[in-house]
């Protein structure tokens, strides 16, 4: 990301719209919320909220899910 925001600084107006668009584009091309949070220096919750405000349909969780193996035995 070209523009680095101060951690915890409020993002409003055009800067917020631009950040939301950048996050949406990167998420849609496969980046994880955690990766985007680390890249932008923002929290997971902030990135998650920006994506949902942008109308992004969030992907399901990846990785191992608990209980499947025990349920099938």
N, C-alpha and C positions, 0 to 999 in steps of 0.2 A: 504494500500500500504506500503510495507516494506521500500522502499527508499523514504525519504522525500526530496523534492527539495526546494531550496530557492525560495521564491515568486519572480517572475519576472526574475529569472535566465534563461539564454539561455540553451536550451536543444538540444544537437547535437549528431550525430553519434549513437553509440550503445545504449546510454541512451535514446535517442529519439525513436529509434526503439522499445526498451523494453517498454517504456511508452505508445507508440501507441498500441502495442500488448495488454498490460494490459487494457487500456481504451476500446479497441475493444471488448475484451472478456467480460468485465463487462457490456458494453452497450448492447451487444448481449444477455446477460443473464437477461436484464431487467432494469438495472440502467439508470436513466435519465442523461442528459448532465449536468443539474444543480447539481445533487447529485455528479457526478464525479468531477465537478469543485470544489465543496466545499471540497470533500475528498482529492483532490490533492493540494488544495491551489492555483489553477490556475483560470484564467478567463473562463467564459462561451465560449467566442470567441475562446480562445486557444484550449479548449477541442473539440469544434465543428470542428475546422480546423484540429486537429490531427485525428479525426474520419474520416473526409472526405478524408484526405490524405491516410488513411489506407484502403480506398475503402468500408467503411461501408455504407449501405443503411440506411439513417436516417428515423426514424419513423415519422409519421404525428403528429401534435400537439394534445395533449389531452385536457381535460377540456372543458368548455363551449366555444362555438364559437359565435361570435356576429351575429345578423341578422336573424338567422334561424327562430325564433319564429315569428318575424314580417313578414317575407316573407310568412309563411304558413297561416297567418290570412286572 
